[in-house]
Amino acid sequence: MIETDILIIGAGPTGLFAVFEAGLLKLRCHLIDSLPQPGGQLTEIYPKKPIYDIPGYPEVLAGDLVDNLMKQIEAFKPGFTLGERAESCERQDDGAFIVTTSEGTKHKAPIVAIAGGLGSFEPRKPPLENILDYEGKGIDYMVKDPEKYRNKRVVIAGGGDSALDWTIYLADVASEIHMVHRRKKFRGALDSVEKVEKLANQGKIQLITEAEVKGLDGRGRLTSVSIEKKGEDTLVDVETDYFIPLFGLSPKLGPLGDWGLEVEKGAIKVDTLDYQTNVPGIFAIGDINTYEGKLKLILCGFHEATLMCQSAYKIIHPDKKLSFKYTTVAGKPGM
Amino acid sequence: MIHIHVKDREGKVHDIEAPTDMDFNVMEICKASDLPVKGTCGGMALCSTCQVYVLSDHKLSEMSEDEEDMLDQAFFVKENSRLGCQLKLREELDGLEVELAPEPVL
């Protein structure tokens, strides 16, 4: 069991800065994020995009901002549980919360701060009627262990790097590969595109472009997919053991939606006094919260994180007086 | 001011008056008009929640590589699919007709 003072769900800019503000108050933090690296959207979606509205930085690349935030909180030695999604949150008799991740890792803290941004990043699922029925029964949204596909028939859909890379890799592992892509053109690395085309020319894989998987079939387990080719009326059935749709990631509120928090249009409602939710002890800061006049800005997330920590301190130390100190007065921050 | 016509997912057409001097795009004007457009990524062509089908034959701006890439990963994509956030409202788009693409439920 990982124990801390403030358990932060989401390691984006707001969650990271909360560590700093908590650290100034000598509160320890631990962060959970479903992505394998800190930074949230900034690292995952737009690391090379410049941001122009961070005070004091006329221009800063999203990736650099995350690096700087990591440097800023280093002295406070936050803990990280990365690559795991926060699944459930239960209140104990002593008032503390236990948060369990998708991998079963347990965390205990008196305060939970949800800095979940747009939600957790999850694979985009093709809108096929019975797709949920075959999840884990022939349909995988990511390749975890390539050996699973040894001597099996695999259909891969998508046109980006992961679809290309796995097609190339699995060409030597699987017994048969169909790669299905909606267009003729691929958006992945040129080198990978050439490799895939070469494999197709050599007959090692079946490349079907301008086509989409439109149907799934099987009895309890996937046995075939039907593919629609542009301009053709009839679907082609392809027998397969696995279908791996690779269409990138999209953010979802996910299990947080079941934590008993008041939610409005996909965002968590908070009191602007301290950004606490309807559940005392659980706060929501940054893009994931909503209140009258809310703006989804990193700048606002920083402000919310700062005020949240003041309230968190009072909950953790109800008997202690909190005196506010400027960092210019307190000196170099550290635990 | 121009007018654009947005068909929602129930088939109802909304006539929206839109300024052309405020750098608005189709996603933003839909959100501002309370139409069910999420625009999750804030207009960076990174989420495809503002996908629309362009119904009229207005001359549109060329698709950027970012937009093309995103539509490549999206679903319900048709020949006339565009990301609303990449369609800037200009005088030439007066009378533009678009339809909101279905929202992925999964």
Interface residues (C-beta under 8 A of the other chain):
Chain A: I45 Y46 K49 L118 R124 K125 P126 P127 I131 L132 G158 G159 G160 R182 R183 R187 F247 G248 S250 P251 G266 K296
Chain B: K38 T40 C41 G42 M44 L46 C47 S48 E65 E68 D69 D72 Q73 A74 F75 F76 V77 P102 P104 V105 L106
